[in-house]
Amino acid sequence: LAQVHASRAKFALSARGGTCVRLADMVGCENEFLKETGERSDLNQYWYSRPTIDALVAEIVQSGGSAALVSTPSVYFSLPEDARQRCKVLDYDRQWESDPGYVFYDFNAPVDLPPELRGAFDFVLVDPPFITHEVWTKYAETTRFLVREGGRILCTTTNENDDMMQELLGTTPVLFRPSIPNLVYQYSVYTNYSSEFAVYMSCHALAHAYDRVRGRTCRYSSPDHSGRHPHLLAALACGLPGIHCIVGSIM
């Protein structure tokens, strides 16, 4: 994506300090965590794809505060160093226990956590290894323990859990759909806030498909068959060169 115009691919992440990223800066670099860390089937570990990790990292960075990353080590270890210093990763896998931000976490003891973590986080990201109501009930208890009043919650699970996510944490689905390459289910993202980055995240996902898209026609069917598709808006927002948008298509 060297051809992406920086002036058209720049998105303000936070008014705090004027932090910005360019779309071009987030494409093409290798993710060291994904390169070096295998998934453990005995722990039901499945990592997000690199585009999804980048989008979630951006969402955390733009929040500008402290964050608890529950069972999401792929995102924690992909954070910029300055952002990681104000975050914690809660996980059962002790391979990361030497990291200063690691906190051992067993969802069977959902609030058996250091007392100083109670209500300590502006942002909580949650991705349990299982999607059952029983497991999510325990993760929801952990989430309520960690998040401060008025804090942001972002969870990923299957869309069959829509009602459950509303019931447990007051979260609703957003436009962005995460990718977990080695998982057979399609996940959705649930938040308790209105994300300002729906178009940004769709644009970011589109950018990673740019090399596959440019120079030939790719048809995307819209979910409601109306000819509208989030990637169409994303392409227009990004102004990616060589991609021409028509109704229902990206060419």
Residue, then its C-alpha position, 0 to 999 in steps of 0.5 A: l500500500a505504498q501508493v496510498h495517499a497519506s493525507r487521505a489515509k490518515f485517521a485521528l485516533s484521539a484528541r488527547g495529544g493529537t495522536c494519529v495513525r496512517l493506514a499505510d503505516m498499519v499495512g505490510c509490517e509483520n506481526e511478531f506475536l503471530k509469527e512467534t506464538g503458536e496456538r495451543s489446542d489444549l487451551n482452545q487458543y485461536w488468534y485473531s488475524r493481523p488485520t483484526i489485531d491491528a483494528l483492535v489495537a487502534e481501538i484501544v490506543q484511541s481510548g487513551g486510558s488503561a485497558a484490561l485484555v482478558s484472554t486476548p494476548s495477541v492484542y496485548f503483545s501487539l500494542p505499541e510499547d507506550a500503550r502496553q505500559r498502561c494495560k494488563v493481559l489476563d490469561y490462563d497460559r503462564q508462558w507470559e508470566s515474566d511480562p510485567g503486565y501479565v496477570f494469571y486468570d482462571f475463568n472458574a475463579p472469575v474475581d480471584l484477582p488482585p484487589e487493585l484491579r477492581g474498577a481500574f480500567d477504562f477499557v476491557l477487551v474480552d474473548p473467552p475460549f468458549i462461547t457457552h452461557e456458563v463461560w460467558t457468565k463468568y467472563a461477564e463477572t470478571t469484566r464488571f470487576l475490572v471496568r470502572e464506571g462508565g468504562r468501555i467494553l468490547c467483546t467478541t463472540t458468535n452472533e448467536n449470542d446477541d441476546m446473551m451479550q445484551e443481558l450479561l454486559g449490555t453490549t450490542p453488535v457493531l459493523f466490524r466482523p473480526s477474523i479468526p483464521n483457524l476458527v470455524y465460526q464467524y465472530s462478531v464484535y459487541t460493545n457497550y459504546s458507539s465506536e467512532f471507528a466502524v468505518y476506519m476498521s472496515c477501511h483497514a480490513l479492506a486495505h489488507a485485501y488491496d493487493r488481491v483487489r486491485g487490477r481486477t473486479c471483486r464482487y461483494s454481496s451485501p448482507d441485505h442484498s440492497g447493493r450497500h456494503p460496508h467495504l464500499l464506504a470504506a473504499l470511498a473513505c480511504g481513497l485507495p488508488g486503483i479501486h473504483c466503487i460502483v453500487g454493490s462492487i469494488m473494482 
